[in-house]
Amino acid sequence: MKATGNSLQLLFFFFRYCGMVMGAALILLGTFASLVPLKLVGFLLGVPLLGFSALVVYWTLRRNEAQVSASIVMDAWDIVADGKHNSNTDLVYWKGAFYLVHAAAPYHLGSPDCKLVVRRSEDGHSWEQLSALQVAPDDIRDPKFAIIEDRLFLYALKNISWNPEPYTTVFTTSQDGVHWEPFQEIEPQGWLFWKPKTSDGLTYYVPAYWWEHGRSVLFSSTDGIHWRQLSEIYTGDRNDETDIEFLPDGRLIATARLEFSDSILGHPQGSTLIATSKPPYHAWQVQTKSRVTRLDGPSLFQHRERVYAVGRYQPVVGGPFSQMGSVFTRKRTSLFKVCEEGLVRLSDLPSAGDTAYSGAVVLGDELFVSYYTSDVRKDYVWVAGMLSPSNIRMARVSLDAVNTL
């Protein structure tokens, strides 16, 4: 796992910093060599090396074109910018402070060096690190907080492959965010939990998808430890990464990522499932498959009887290398309104490359969003961002402005 990730990162850095020079040198060799074999080697290796390296350089130098609404996004700033690949965030407000968790690793790919770092801040700007958690030799990712019985629960996914395919959910608890119990595996194993939520503080609900993809279900619990399956949300279309939120009438609304394929080129049918369920949540009705984007890393929240989401957006779709979900396209962290008829994109956050997987906290009429992103000054494609440093950021959003849209 570690050797593969390191090799891919070194290969990316080679194309970015050395490939054009070596490609040009090989072309010169082919131009001036007197022997035909040397000419062939020079041109056959030099031309594709120069071309691909130039493409990589372009990917990492072009100007960011995210469409950030100044009336919605009031401010955005870095929380962590330490040269690591920081990713996969979640955020809660507890005991008068923000609590943030994020993954810190050498790259997006699986790594036994990955840690979940927990931080606390009273104002969202000045942060103190409380703890760093690992499950080495496994990789750990996709952390999610829940506050249950005045304890801070942390759920996360364990992974053993360089191309991340988590295989089960673990959890731990803390009274203060500093001292944590040992990780325990959730039963039944194989289900990958998203974020638990409650409407009454008594019963908690969490969507989960099967580790082999293609099936998402709803679990319930009264203690955050013992969970029972209530219903099946959706089967098929390689669905995964499912989030839920309560509607004003008591129903649940869910979004699920529909991949349709595990290809790095994505799939033309990639989209977002939207489904609803009435209490007691034993059956689900599919409302639509929204083609606005394939909502990776969804974070749903409610404000003034409307449901919104923060997640990954793909601004360009079409062509063999830019199908929905392709690693060779640009990505954004964006804000959406979630309607039963589909997603409505409202604004991007300052973001690029490998990005999204946010946490959302509503305080009054303001939304605080944690997320990660590659260099916001540039417009990396997703795969370039996976192998480059990324920062943890926070954005402050005016929900008054959002509600006027």
C-alpha positions in Angstrom: 0.0 0.0 0.0 2.7 2.5 1.0 5.1 1.5 -1.7 2.5 1.9 -4.5 1.4 5.4 -3.2 5.0 6.6 -2.9 5.8 5.3 -6.4 2.8 7.1 -8.0 3.7 10.3 -6.1 7.3 10.2 -7.4 6.1 9.5 -10.9 3.8 12.6 -10.8 6.6 14.8 -9.5 8.8 13.5 -12.3 6.3 14.5 -15.0 5.7 17.8 -13.3 9.3 18.9 -12.8 11.6 16.8 -15.1 9.5 15.3 -17.9 9.5 18.3 -20.3 13.3 18.6 -20.1 13.9 14.9 -20.6 11.3 14.8 -23.4 12.9 17.7 -25.2 16.4 16.1 -24.8 15.1 12.8 -26.3 13.6 14.7 -29.3 16.9 16.4 -29.8 18.6 13.1 -29.7 16.2 11.8 -32.4 16.8 14.9 -34.5 20.6 14.9 -34.5 21.4 11.2 -34.1 23.0 9.5 -37.1 21.8 6.0 -36.2 18.2 5.1 -37.2 17.6 3.2 -33.9 18.6 6.2 -31.8 16.3 8.4 -33.9 13.4 6.1 -33.3 14.1 5.9 -29.6 14.4 9.6 -29.4 11.1 10.4 -31.1 9.1 7.5 -29.8 9.9 8.3 -26.2 10.5 12.0 -26.4 7.3 13.1 -28.1 4.8 11.4 -25.7 6.9 12.3 -22.7 7.1 16.0 -23.6 3.4 16.1 -24.4 2.2 14.4 -21.3 4.6 16.4 -19.1 3.4 19.6 -20.6 -0.2 18.6 -19.9 0.7 17.9 -16.2 2.4 21.3 -15.9 -0.7 22.9 -17.5 -2.9 21.1 -15.0 -0.9 22.5 -12.1 -0.4 26.1 -13.3 -3.8 27.2 -14.8 -5.8 29.8 -13.0 -8.6 28.8 -10.7 -12.1 29.4 -12.2 -14.3 28.4 -9.3 -17.5 30.4 -9.3 -17.8 31.8 -5.7 -20.8 33.9 -4.9 -19.6 36.9 -2.9 -23.0 37.4 -1.4 -23.1 33.8 -0.1 -19.5 33.0 0.8 -18.6 35.8 3.3 -15.1 34.5 4.2 -12.8 31.5 3.8 -9.5 30.8 5.4 -6.9 28.0 5.9 -7.0 26.0 9.2 -4.2 23.6 8.3 -1.5 24.3 5.6 1.5 22.1 6.6 2.5 20.6 3.3 0.7 17.3 4.0 -2.2 15.8 2.1 -4.9 16.8 4.6 -8.4 15.6 3.7 -11.8 14.1 4.8 -13.1 16.6 7.4 -16.0 16.7 9.8 -17.1 19.5 12.1 -19.4 19.8 15.2 -20.1 22.6 17.7 -19.9 21.2 21.3 -19.5 22.7 24.7 -19.0 26.2 23.3 -16.4 25.4 20.7 -15.9 24.0 17.2 -14.4 20.5 17.1 -12.8 19.5 13.8 -11.4 16.1 12.6 -9.5 15.5 9.4 -7.2 13.0 7.9 -3.5 13.8 7.5 -1.5 11.6 5.1 1.2 11.8 2.4 -1.4 11.6 -0.4 -5.0 10.8 -1.1 -4.2 7.1 -1.6 -4.2 4.5 1.2 -1.3 4.8 3.7 -0.5 3.3 7.1 0.9 6.7 8.0 -2.6 8.3 7.8 -3.8 9.9 11.1 -7.1 11.4 12.2 -6.3 14.7 13.8 -8.8 16.3 16.2 -8.7 20.1 16.8 -10.7 22.6 18.8 -11.4 26.3 18.4 -13.7 28.8 20.0 -13.8 31.2 17.0 -13.0 29.0 14.0 -9.7 30.8 13.4 -7.3 29.9 16.3 -7.0 26.1 16.6 -5.3 23.8 19.1 -4.6 20.1 18.3 -6.1 17.8 20.8 -5.2 14.3 19.5 -4.1 12.2 16.6 -5.5 8.7 16.1 -4.2 5.8 14.0 -5.1 2.2 13.2 -1.7 1.3 11.6 -0.9 -0.8 9.7 -4.3 0.0 8.2 -5.3 3.3 6.6 -8.1 5.3 8.2 -10.4 7.8 6.5 -13.8 9.4 6.2 -14.2 10.4 9.9 -17.6 11.5 11.2 -18.6 13.0 14.5 -21.7 12.5 16.6 -22.7 13.9 20.0 -24.5 11.1 21.9 -25.3 11.2 25.6 -22.9 14.1 26.0 -20.0 12.1 24.6 -18.2 12.9 21.4 -18.3 9.8 19.1 -16.0 9.5 16.2 -16.7 7.0 13.4 -14.2 6.2 10.7 -13.5 3.7 7.9 -10.6 1.2 7.8 -8.8 0.5 4.5 -5.9 -1.8 3.5 -5.6 -1.0 -0.2 -3.6 1.8 -2.0 -6.7 2.6 -4.1 -8.9 3.3 -1.1 -11.7 0.7 -0.7 -12.6 0.8 3.0 -13.8 -2.5 4.4 -15.5 -1.8 7.8 -16.4 1.0 10.3 -14.7 1.6 13.6 -15.7 4.0 16.4 -14.3 5.6 19.5 -15.6 8.0 22.2 -14.3 10.9 24.3 -15.4 13.2 27.0 -13.1 16.0 26.0 -11.7 15.4 22.5 -8.3 14.7 24.0 -8.6 11.3 25.6 -10.1 8.6 23.4 -11.2 5.0 24.0 -9.6 2.3 21.9 -11.2 1.9 18.4 -13.9 -0.8 18.2 -15.4 -2.3 15.1 -19.1 -1.7 14.4 -21.3 -4.8 14.1 -22.3 -6.0 11.6 -18.9 -5.6 9.9 -18.7 -4.6 6.2 -21.1 -1.6 6.5 -19.5 1.8 6.0 -21.1 4.4 8.1 -21.7 8.1 7.2 -22.8 10.7 9.8 -25.3 9.7 12.5 -28.2 12.2 13.0 -31.1 12.6 15.4 -34.3 14.7 15.6 -35.2 14.1 19.2 -31.8 13.3 20.9 -33.0 9.8 21.7 -32.9 7.8 18.5 -30.0 8.1 16.1 -30.1 7.2 12.4 -27.1 6.6 10.1 -26.9 5.6 6.4 -24.3 3.1 5.5 -23.2 1.5 2.2 -21.8 -2.0 1.7 -18.0 -2.2 1.4 -18.3 -3.7 -2.1 -20.6 -0.8 -3.2 -24.0 -1.1 -4.8 -26.2 -1.2 -1.7 -27.1 1.5 1.0 -29.2 1.0 4.1 -30.4 2.8 7.2 -29.4 1.8 10.7 -30.8 3.1 14.0 -29.4 3.2 17.6 -30.1 4.7 21.0 -26.6 4.6 22.3 -24.3 5.0 19.2 -22.7 1.6 19.8 -25.3 -1.0 19.0 -27.1 -0.5 15.7 -29.9 -2.4 14.0 -30.8 -2.2 10.3 -34.1 -0.6 9.6 -34.4 -0.4 5.8 -32.7 -0.6 2.5 -32.3 2.8 0.9 -31.2 1.7 -2.6 -29.6 -1.2 -4.5 -27.7 -0.9 -7.8 -25.7 1.6 -9.8 -22.6 1.1 -7.6 -24.1 3.4 -5.1 -22.2 4.5 -2.0 -21.5 7.6 0.2 -25.0 8.2 1.4 -26.1 11.1 3.7 -29.5 11.9 5.3 -31.4 14.9 6.7 -34.8 15.4 8.4 -37.5 17.2 6.4 -39.9 19.5 8.2 -42.7 16.9 8.0 -40.6 14.3 9.7 -39.6 12.4 6.6 -35.9 11.6 5.9 -34.3 12.7 2.6 -31.2 10.9 1.4 -28.6 11.5 -1.2 -26.4 8.7 -2.5 -23.4 8.8 -4.9 -24.2 6.8 -8.0 -20.8 5.8 -9.6 -22.1 3.2 -12.1 -18.5 2.1 -12.6 -15.2 2.0 -10.8 -13.3 3.3 -13.9 -10.9 6.2 -13.4 -12.5 7.7 -16.4 -15.9 7.9 -14.6 -19.2 7.0 -16.2 -21.6 9.0 -18.4 -24.5 8.1 -16.1 -22.8 9.2 -12.9 -25.3 11.1 -10.8 -26.9 11.6 -7.4 -29.8 9.6 -6.0 -32.4 11.4 -4.1 -34.8 9.3 -2.0 -37.3 9.9 0.8 -38.8 7.9 3.6 -41.7 8.4 6.0 -41.5 7.5 9.7 -40.7 4.8 10.9 -38.3 4.8 7.9 -38.9 1.2 6.9 -39.4 1.9 3.2 -37.8 4.4 0.7 -39.1 6.1 -2.4 -36.7 7.1 -5.1 -37.5 10.6 -6.2 -34.9 11.2 -8.9 -31.3 10.8 -10.1 -29.9 14.3 -10.3 -27.4 14.8 -13.1 -26.2 18.2 -11.7 -23.2 16.3 -10.3 -22.2 13.1 -8.7 -22.2 14.3 -5.1 -19.1 12.8 -3.6 -18.6 13.3 0.2 -22.1 14.7 0.9 -22.8 16.7 4.0 -26.5 17.5 4.4 -28.0 20.1 6.8 -31.3 21.9 7.4 -32.1 25.6 7.8 -35.5 27.2 7.9 -37.2 24.1 6.7 -35.0 23.7 3.6 -32.3 21.0 3.2 -28.9 21.9 1.7 -25.7 19.9 1.0 -22.0 20.6 0.6 -20.2 18.2 -1.6 -18.0 17.7 -4.6 -19.0 19.3 -7.9 -17.6 18.5 -11.4 -17.9 21.7 -13.5 -17.0 20.1 -16.9 -18.7 16.9 -18.1 -18.4 15.2 -21.5 -15.8 13.6 -23.6 -13.8 10.4 -23.0 -11.6 12.0 -20.2 -14.3 14.1 -18.5 -17.2 11.8 -17.9 -18.8 12.2 -14.5 -16.4 11.1 -11.8 -13.3 11.1 -14.0 -10.0 11.7 -12.2 -8.8 13.8 -15.1 -11.3 16.6 -14.6 -11.5 19.6 -12.3 -13.5 19.4 -9.1 -15.0 21.9 -6.6 -16.5 22.0 -3.2 -19.9 23.5 -3.7 -23.1 24.4 -1.9 -26.4 22.9 -3.2 -30.1 23.0 -2.3 -31.5 19.5 -2.0 -35.0 19.2 -3.5 -37.0 16.1 -4.1 -36.8 17.1 -7.8 -33.0 17.3 -7.8 -29.9 19.2 -6.7 -29.7 23.0 -7.3 -26.1 24.4 -7.3 -25.9 27.7 -5.4 -22.2 28.5 -5.2 -18.7 27.1 -5.2 -16.4 27.5 -2.3 -12.8 28.5 -3.0 -11.5 25.1 -4.0 -9.8 23.0 -6.7 -8.2 19.6 -7.5 -8.8 17.0 -4.7 -11.5 18.7 -2.6 -14.7 18.5 -0.6 -15.6 16.0 2.2 -16.9 18.7 4.5 -18.5 19.2 7.9 -21.3 21.7 8.4 -22.3 23.6 11.5 -25.3 26.1 11.5 -25.0 28.9 14.1 -28.0 31.2 13.8 -28.1 32.4 10.2 -24.5 31.5 9.4 -23.1 28.3 8.2 -19.5 27.2 9.0 -18.1 24.6 6.6 -14.9 22.7 7.0 -13.5 21.1 3.9 -10.2 20.3 2.2 -8.7 21.5 -1.1 -5.7 21.6 -3.3 -4.1 25.0 -3.9 -7.0 27.4 -4.5 -4.9 29.7 -6.7 -4.6 26.9 -9.3 -7.1 24.6 -11.0 -5.6 21.1 -10.7 -7.4 18.1 -12.1 -8.5 15.6 -9.5 -5.6 13.1 -9.9 -3.0 15.9 -9.7 -4.6 17.0 -6.4 -4.6 13.4 -5.0 -0.8 13.4 -5.2 -0.1 16.9 -4.0 -0.4 18.7 -0.7 -3.9 19.9 0.3 -5.1 22.2 3.1 -8.0 22.2 5.5 -10.1 25.3 5.2 -13.2 26.8 6.8 -15.8 28.9 5.0 -18.4 31.2 6.6 -21.6 31.3 4.6 -24.6 33.7 4.9 -27.7 31.6 5.1 -29.8 34.7 4.8 -28.4 35.1 1.3 -28.9 31.4 0.6 -32.5 31.5 1.6 -33.3 34.3 -0.8 -32.3 32.1 -3.8 
